[in-house]
Amino acid sequence: MAKQLLVSSQIQADLVNQFLLNEIQNGFWKDMRPVGHGLVWDGVVAVVAEGDTVGPVGFKPMKNYDFLNPEFTKLNEDLLVQIARSVKPNMTFKALKKELIELARIVGGRMTDKTKEPARAFRGNNRPDYDVIRVVNREKVVIATSGAKAVVAEAAAKVKRTAVKKTKEVKAPVAEDGVTIVTTASGATVRKVAAKTAEGV
């Protein structure tokens, strides 16, 4: 079976056949992972789909390609627009972006029907099974927390409890006549008695 990439417009077909296919195999994406991803493109021809079905036929791309990668478009913007203008003379790069986005979705398998919305790209927490993963992780946290509480309770039960003795309430000494009571910085109480002079001396 001949390997084909069914696309939704002639602009997309020309971009693949005249430029992008070579960039995938020998240019910008050549040394990217997975190794050998360009080999599956051998003999592929992009053609405009006659019906609504689009996508790879007779082969399966090994990776997704970002045809709007800034590093790629910065080097090749003029050439991409030139190829597109061979089909649509007034094409601008801003308008061409929509074609490149759609082409990336077709190659990546996110768009298989021209009449339907493309599938979402699942990245990070947007994976289709993320809700299941989130529930499982939450249960693991609950189990871990419960286990930690049990360990702390067991350790606390083994700690010897000692009673705290109450300190006796000490009443402040009352000064007598001729006696001065002074508290030093260290907390000691000193009683000072005034000296009496002898009568008749």
Backbone bond lengths (Angstrom), bond angles and torsions (degrees), N, CA, C in turn:
res aa  C-N    CA-C-N  psi(-1)  N-CA   C-N-CA  omega(-1)  CA-C   N-CA-C  phi
1 M - - - 1.463 - - 1.524 109.73 -
2 A 1.318 117.52 132.98 1.461 121.65 178.29 1.531 109.39 -67.94
3 K 1.306 115.54 140.52 1.465 120.32 179.68 1.524 108.97 -87.69
4 Q 1.338 114.18 125.36 1.456 119.38 -179.02 1.522 110.56 -132.50
5 L 1.322 114.18 154.69 1.457 120.76 170.73 1.516 106.25 -117.60
6 L 1.328 115.91 106.65 1.464 120.63 -179.98 1.524 108.88 -79.72
7 V 1.327 116.42 119.10 1.463 121.15 -178.39 1.526 109.51 -117.26
8 S 1.336 115.73 173.11 1.467 119.06 -172.72 1.527 114.31 -97.91
9 S 1.340 118.23 -5.35 1.467 118.86 179.74 1.527 110.69 -150.43
10 Q 1.341 115.33 160.01 1.465 119.87 178.80 1.521 111.04 -68.13
11 I 1.313 116.20 -30.98 1.468 119.70 177.83 1.525 110.02 -61.30
12 Q 1.344 116.49 -45.45 1.463 120.35 179.16 1.527 110.77 -62.53
13 A 1.326 117.20 -42.41 1.464 121.16 179.89 1.527 110.55 -61.84
14 D 1.317 118.13 -43.93 1.460 121.62 -179.51 1.522 111.26 -67.28
15 L 1.320 117.30 -39.08 1.465 120.54 178.76 1.528 110.98 -60.77
16 V 1.344 116.08 -43.49 1.465 120.30 -179.87 1.525 110.54 -68.00
17 N 1.309 116.93 -52.47 1.467 121.07 -173.99 1.530 112.87 -67.12
18 Q 1.321 116.93 -37.64 1.458 119.89 -173.81 1.535 113.76 -91.19
19 F 1.330 117.42 -20.55 1.467 117.38 -173.09 1.531 115.29 -144.92
20 L 1.318 117.73 -53.73 1.460 120.32 -171.39 1.523 113.48 -64.64
21 L 1.304 117.76 -37.00 1.461 120.78 -179.37 1.530 110.62 -59.44
22 N 1.307 117.00 -42.98 1.467 121.00 178.75 1.530 111.32 -67.97
23 E 1.339 116.83 -35.80 1.461 120.10 178.25 1.531 111.46 -67.28
24 I 1.334 116.38 -34.05 1.465 120.68 178.37 1.527 110.35 -68.07
25 Q 1.322 116.95 -42.28 1.468 120.71 -174.70 1.525 113.78 -88.45
26 N 1.323 117.87 -36.27 1.464 119.86 -171.84 1.523 115.25 -129.72
27 G 1.328 117.36 -1.49 1.458 119.78 -174.38 1.512 114.26 -120.12
28 F 1.324 116.36 -120.47 1.465 123.25 -171.01 1.528 113.09 -56.05
29 W 1.331 117.99 -42.02 1.474 121.02 -175.71 1.535 113.23 -97.32
30 K 1.308 118.32 4.41 1.468 122.12 -172.57 1.525 113.00 -54.19
31 D 1.320 118.11 -49.48 1.465 121.53 -172.91 1.525 113.79 -95.65
32 M 1.303 116.72 12.96 1.469 118.95 179.25 1.527 110.75 -84.66
33 R 1.318 114.64 157.60 1.473 120.17 179.25 1.510 110.60 -78.74
34 P 1.344 117.40 156.63 1.465 126.59 -6.28 1.522 112.37 -72.50
35 V 1.320 115.20 155.29 1.454 120.51 -179.45 1.531 109.46 -62.43
36 G 1.311 115.88 134.27 1.462 120.13 178.16 1.510 114.46 84.83
37 H 1.333 117.36 9.69 1.467 118.98 -178.55 1.529 112.02 -62.54
38 G 1.342 116.27 -27.30 1.456 119.23 -178.32 1.518 113.90 -75.50
39 L 1.342 116.48 -20.39 1.474 119.75 -176.79 1.520 112.48 -65.29
40 V 1.334 116.83 -32.65 1.472 119.31 -177.84 1.524 111.41 -68.43
41 W 1.331 117.08 -13.23 1.459 121.08 -180.00 1.537 112.73 -88.46
42 D 1.313 116.71 -0.91 1.474 119.45 178.51 1.521 110.37 -58.89
43 G 1.318 116.70 126.31 1.460 121.21 176.23 1.514 115.30 79.81
44 V 1.337 117.55 4.40 1.467 120.62 -179.03 1.535 109.98 -76.58
45 V 1.325 115.23 137.39 1.467 121.52 175.27 1.525 108.02 -126.24
46 A 1.317 115.97 130.42 1.466 120.02 177.73 1.517 109.83 -88.01
47 V 1.332 116.06 129.69 1.464 121.56 179.30 1.526 109.09 -133.66
48 V 1.313 115.82 152.40 1.468 120.32 177.81 1.523 108.76 -74.34
49 A 1.323 116.18 127.32 1.469 121.17 -179.08 1.526 110.26 -65.52
50 E 1.333 115.53 135.76 1.470 120.36 177.94 1.519 111.04 -77.46
51 G 1.326 115.70 -32.01 1.465 119.43 178.19 1.523 110.60 -106.15
52 D 1.327 115.43 -152.99 1.466 120.55 -178.59 1.517 113.19 -89.52
53 T 1.340 117.07 -17.31 1.465 121.03 -177.19 1.524 111.03 -77.13
54 V 1.337 115.44 130.47 1.462 121.73 177.85 1.524 109.22 -129.90
55 G 1.335 116.13 162.87 1.458 120.24 177.72 1.515 112.48 126.70
56 P 1.326 117.59 179.24 1.457 122.71 -179.01 1.529 111.94 -68.54
57 V 1.315 116.59 140.72 1.469 122.82 176.37 1.525 107.67 -128.46
58 G 1.331 116.75 122.58 1.458 120.83 178.95 1.518 114.58 84.66
59 F 1.317 117.67 2.01 1.467 121.35 175.76 1.525 108.85 -158.45
60 K 1.333 115.32 165.53 1.461 120.10 -179.73 1.523 109.16 -134.03
61 P 1.329 118.07 113.81 1.469 120.62 178.27 1.527 111.10 -57.50
62 M 1.328 115.94 142.94 1.463 121.07 -176.84 1.524 113.19 -90.76
63 K 1.329 117.22 -6.68 1.456 119.63 -179.99 1.524 110.52 -154.32
64 N 1.316 115.09 166.25 1.467 120.77 173.71 1.527 108.66 -90.68
65 Y 1.300 116.07 143.64 1.457 120.86 -179.09 1.526 109.37 -118.19
66 D 1.321 115.03 126.68 1.463 120.41 177.78 1.519 107.95 -93.21
67 F 1.324 116.59 96.44 1.459 120.85 -177.43 1.530 112.32 -74.13
68 L 1.343 116.78 -4.91 1.462 120.68 175.36 1.533 111.35 -108.29
69 N 1.312 116.41 18.65 1.459 120.57 175.89 1.537 108.26 -54.38
70 P 1.345 118.25 123.27 1.474 120.38 -175.80 1.526 113.57 -54.82
71 E 1.331 116.73 -37.45 1.467 119.66 179.89 1.528 110.76 -65.99
72 F 1.326 115.90 -34.37 1.467 120.66 -179.77 1.534 111.29 -75.19
73 T 1.330 115.70 -48.18 1.473 119.04 -176.85 1.523 112.38 -69.43
74 K 1.334 117.06 -30.00 1.459 119.86 179.31 1.532 110.75 -61.81
75 L 1.335 115.58 -35.94 1.465 120.28 -178.91 1.527 112.67 -83.52
76 N 1.343 116.25 -28.65 1.467 119.01 -168.32 1.529 115.06 -122.73
77 E 1.321 117.52 11.75 1.471 120.61 -176.34 1.530 111.66 -55.75
78 D 1.315 116.91 -47.48 1.472 120.23 -176.84 1.526 112.25 -62.57
79 L 1.335 115.79 -41.33 1.462 119.26 -179.54 1.523 111.22 -68.08
80 L 1.324 117.53 -40.25 1.460 121.36 178.61 1.531 110.41 -60.96
81 V 1.329 116.07 -44.94 1.466 120.39 -179.94 1.526 109.97 -65.65
82 Q 1.320 117.02 -39.21 1.465 120.94 179.52 1.524 111.73 -60.74
83 I 1.340 116.36 -42.58 1.473 120.35 178.53 1.528 109.98 -65.03
84 A 1.335 116.79 -43.02 1.463 121.12 -179.18 1.525 111.36 -64.58
85 R 1.329 117.58 -34.99 1.464 121.32 -178.08 1.528 112.82 -72.55
86 S 1.330 115.92 -14.25 1.470 117.75 174.91 1.526 110.07 -69.80
87 V 1.328 116.90 -19.50 1.468 122.62 177.23 1.527 110.04 -102.45
88 K 1.347 114.96 -43.05 1.467 120.69 -177.47 1.533 107.82 -130.99
89 P 1.333 117.83 98.03 1.468 122.58 -172.29 1.527 116.36 -55.22
90 N 1.331 117.70 -30.72 1.466 119.63 -176.99 1.535 112.55 -94.95
91 M 1.327 118.04 17.79 1.466 122.13 -177.95 1.529 110.90 -66.37
92 T 1.328 115.42 134.92 1.464 121.80 175.04 1.525 108.37 -111.51
93 F 1.319 116.97 163.74 1.466 119.22 -179.95 1.528 111.01 -65.47
94 K 1.337 116.54 -34.23 1.467 119.71 178.02 1.524 110.88 -60.63
95 A 1.328 116.81 -42.48 1.470 120.44 177.54 1.521 110.88 -71.75
96 L 1.329 116.32 -32.12 1.464 120.33 -179.23 1.523 111.87 -67.43
97 K 1.321 116.91 -26.96 1.461 120.82 -179.94 1.525 111.33 -56.78
98 K 1.326 117.05 -39.17 1.467 120.90 -179.60 1.525 110.46 -62.77
99 E 1.332 116.79 -38.41 1.466 121.01 178.28 1.531 110.60 -66.66
100 L 1.328 116.47 -41.17 1.464 120.67 -178.98 1.529 111.87 -68.84
101 I 1.334 115.82 -37.78 1.469 119.70 177.09 1.522 110.24 -63.54
102 E 1.322 116.36 -46.51 1.462 120.57 179.87 1.522 110.87 -64.39
103 L 1.320 117.38 -39.83 1.462 121.03 178.85 1.527 111.19 -62.58
104 A 1.330 117.14 -40.70 1.472 121.10 177.59 1.525 110.69 -62.94
105 R 1.320 116.64 -38.17 1.468 120.34 178.23 1.529 111.34 -67.01
106 I 1.322 116.53 -37.31 1.471 120.86 179.09 1.526 110.10 -66.49
107 V 1.323 116.51 -47.39 1.463 121.14 -179.68 1.522 110.84 -63.63
108 G 1.330 116.79 -40.49 1.464 121.01 -178.33 1.514 114.64 -78.42
109 G 1.342 117.93 -3.38 1.462 120.37 177.98 1.512 114.51 83.16
110 R 1.324 117.61 6.33 1.460 119.94 179.48 1.521 111.88 -81.63
111 M 1.329 115.91 -20.78 1.463 120.26 178.80 1.522 108.00 -123.97
112 T 1.320 116.58 113.90 1.466 121.56 -179.26 1.524 112.39 -118.69
113 D 1.337 116.08 -7.40 1.459 120.78 -179.51 1.526 108.47 -141.51
114 K 1.313 116.52 126.37 1.464 120.81 -177.45 1.520 112.84 -64.68
115 T 1.319 117.51 -22.60 1.464 120.63 -175.63 1.525 113.19 -92.11
116 K 1.335 117.07 -4.67 1.465 120.51 -175.93 1.525 110.99 -115.33
117 E 1.335 113.98 157.36 1.455 119.92 177.10 1.527 109.47 -68.28
118 P 1.328 117.82 140.03 1.469 120.01 178.45 1.521 111.38 -66.48
119 A 1.316 115.78 151.43 1.460 120.15 178.05 1.515 109.71 -69.17
120 R 1.329 115.86 153.87 1.458 120.62 179.65 1.523 110.19 -71.81
121 A 1.315 115.22 148.34 1.464 120.41 174.51 1.516 107.32 -88.87
122 F 1.329 117.16 117.28 1.455 121.29 -176.98 1.520 109.41 -87.56
123 R 1.328 114.78 115.81 1.459 120.33 177.71 1.521 108.16 -132.75
124 G 1.322 116.37 138.74 1.456 120.95 176.84 1.515 112.06 57.87
125 N 1.344 116.82 -120.61 1.465 122.09 -176.74 1.519 113.23 -77.33
126 N 1.350 117.29 -2.77 1.463 120.23 -179.44 1.521 112.88 -90.15
127 R 1.338 116.95 10.49 1.458 119.30 178.42 1.521 110.01 -61.46
128 P 1.351 117.98 147.51 1.469 120.08 -177.63 1.525 112.71 -63.32
129 D 1.340 116.81 -24.96 1.465 119.39 -178.85 1.522 111.40 -101.21
130 Y 1.344 117.10 15.75 1.461 119.29 -174.86 1.527 112.06 -65.01
131 D 1.332 117.62 -36.85 1.460 120.04 -179.85 1.531 111.05 -60.24
132 V 1.332 116.15 -39.86 1.467 120.11 178.44 1.520 109.66 -65.40
133 I 1.349 116.11 -44.27 1.463 120.73 179.86 1.520 110.45 -61.93
134 R 1.346 116.13 -40.65 1.459 120.68 -178.27 1.530 110.62 -63.83
135 V 1.328 117.28 -41.16 1.467 121.15 179.45 1.521 110.37 -65.34
136 V 1.323 116.65 -44.49 1.466 120.70 179.98 1.523 110.45 -61.62
137 N 1.320 116.69 -44.61 1.466 120.37 179.76 1.522 111.45 -64.16
138 R 1.353 116.16 -38.06 1.454 119.63 179.06 1.536 110.22 -63.81
139 E 1.340 116.46 -40.10 1.461 120.41 178.85 1.528 110.56 -65.16
140 K 1.323 116.42 -37.20 1.462 120.01 178.02 1.524 110.72 -64.02
141 V 1.319 116.21 -38.93 1.461 120.40 179.15 1.515 110.59 -65.73
142 V 1.334 116.69 -42.53 1.465 121.12 179.35 1.521 110.14 -62.02
143 I 1.338 116.05 -44.81 1.470 120.28 179.88 1.523 110.04 -63.15
144 A 1.333 116.45 -44.21 1.470 120.86 -179.18 1.524 110.72 -63.63
145 T 1.341 116.50 -40.36 1.464 120.43 -179.95 1.528 110.78 -66.43
146 S 1.333 115.84 -42.83 1.461 119.79 179.27 1.523 110.05 -62.63
147 G 1.326 116.00 -41.28 1.461 120.06 179.39 1.511 111.64 -63.99
148 A 1.327 116.93 -39.70 1.464 121.03 179.75 1.523 110.81 -65.53
149 K 1.337 116.31 -40.71 1.469 120.04 178.57 1.520 111.13 -62.64
150 A 1.341 116.32 -38.84 1.463 120.55 179.76 1.524 110.75 -65.49
151 V 1.333 116.33 -41.04 1.465 120.57 179.43 1.522 110.67 -63.67
152 V 1.348 116.57 -43.35 1.468 121.05 179.58 1.523 110.75 -64.05
153 A 1.335 116.84 -41.69 1.466 120.67 179.72 1.521 111.09 -63.95
154 E 1.348 115.60 -40.57 1.472 120.04 179.54 1.526 110.93 -65.54
155 A 1.326 116.57 -41.12 1.463 120.74 179.65 1.523 110.59 -66.37
156 A 1.339 115.47 -39.74 1.467 119.60 -179.26 1.528 111.03 -65.38
157 A 1.332 116.46 -34.11 1.469 120.21 -179.43 1.525 111.63 -67.64
158 K 1.335 116.12 -26.32 1.469 119.81 -177.74 1.531 112.50 -85.39
159 V 1.304 116.67 -12.51 1.462 119.97 -179.15 1.526 109.51 -75.00
160 K 1.363 115.82 129.82 1.461 120.67 179.94 1.517 109.88 -72.76
161 R 1.288 114.05 125.43 1.454 118.02 -179.25 1.528 110.09 -90.72
162 T 1.294 117.87 131.91 1.469 122.68 179.53 1.518 108.94 -115.51
163 A 1.340 113.83 139.30 1.459 118.70 -179.45 1.520 109.72 -77.90
164 V 1.259 116.23 141.34 1.458 121.50 177.84 1.521 108.48 -92.53
165 K 1.356 115.41 119.91 1.454 119.59 -178.90 1.522 110.48 -74.56
166 K 1.325 112.65 138.83 1.453 117.35 178.03 1.526 109.70 -81.76
167 T 1.284 115.22 136.06 1.467 118.79 178.40 1.529 109.63 -77.99
168 K 1.331 113.86 142.68 1.464 118.07 179.09 1.521 110.67 -72.64
169 E 1.287 113.06 142.10 1.455 117.93 -178.84 1.528 108.87 -78.67
170 V 1.302 116.49 121.08 1.472 121.53 -178.28 1.527 108.84 -100.29
171 K 1.335 114.42 125.60 1.457 118.61 179.89 1.523 110.35 -83.47
172 A 1.289 115.81 139.76 1.460 120.61 179.79 1.519 109.75 -67.70
173 P 1.310 116.32 134.86 1.476 118.86 -179.71 1.522 111.53 -64.52
174 V 1.313 114.80 146.85 1.467 120.84 -178.97 1.525 108.95 -99.77
175 A 1.287 115.38 128.93 1.469 119.74 -177.46 1.527 110.88 -73.29
176 E 1.360 115.97 138.44 1.472 121.53 176.68 1.536 108.45 -95.85
177 D 1.309 115.17 175.48 1.460 119.02 178.62 1.514 109.78 -62.47
178 G 1.305 116.76 131.08 1.465 121.84 177.57 1.510 113.07 77.16
179 V 1.357 118.29 6.62 1.467 121.69 -178.90 1.532 108.83 -118.09
180 T 1.322 115.16 129.74 1.476 120.93 177.97 1.524 109.00 -110.70
181 I 1.328 116.62 128.51 1.473 120.62 -179.75 1.528 108.67 -104.88
182 V 1.321 115.65 124.01 1.469 121.88 -178.25 1.528 109.71 -123.53
183 T 1.313 117.01 136.61 1.477 121.79 176.96 1.525 108.24 -102.95
184 T 1.322 115.34 124.18 1.471 119.80 -178.94 1.526 110.21 -78.77
185 A 1.381 114.66 173.44 1.465 120.37 -179.06 1.521 112.14 -63.77
186 S 1.323 116.26 -27.38 1.471 119.94 -179.34 1.517 112.29 -85.07
187 G 1.337 116.84 -2.98 1.455 119.93 176.70 1.520 114.15 99.79
188 A 1.332 117.25 -1.04 1.473 120.74 -179.72 1.534 110.59 -77.44
189 T 1.317 115.24 149.32 1.462 120.89 179.73 1.525 109.05 -103.87
190 V 1.285 115.95 127.24 1.473 120.95 -178.46 1.535 108.83 -118.41
191 R 1.331 115.21 130.16 1.463 120.45 178.08 1.524 108.73 -101.09
192 K 1.295 115.54 122.25 1.465 120.08 178.72 1.525 108.64 -108.27
193 V 1.329 114.37 123.21 1.473 119.61 -179.52 1.523 107.56 -106.61
194 A 1.298 115.40 128.87 1.467 118.64 179.98 1.528 110.84 -68.25
195 A 1.311 115.07 138.22 1.463 120.07 -179.04 1.535 110.51 -74.77
196 K 1.340 116.65 140.53 1.465 122.14 179.70 1.510 110.08 -102.88
197 T 1.300 115.95 138.07 1.462 119.16 179.77 1.549 108.43 -91.10
198 A 1.266 115.47 146.05 1.487 119.67 -179.55 1.530 109.58 -75.71
199 E 1.310 116.37 139.61 1.455 121.17 -178.63 1.508 110.47 -71.22
200 G 1.305 115.11 139.84 1.452 120.96 176.12 1.496 113.87 80.41
201 V 1.291 119.48 7.40 1.471 121.29 179.52 1.495 108.71 -97.26
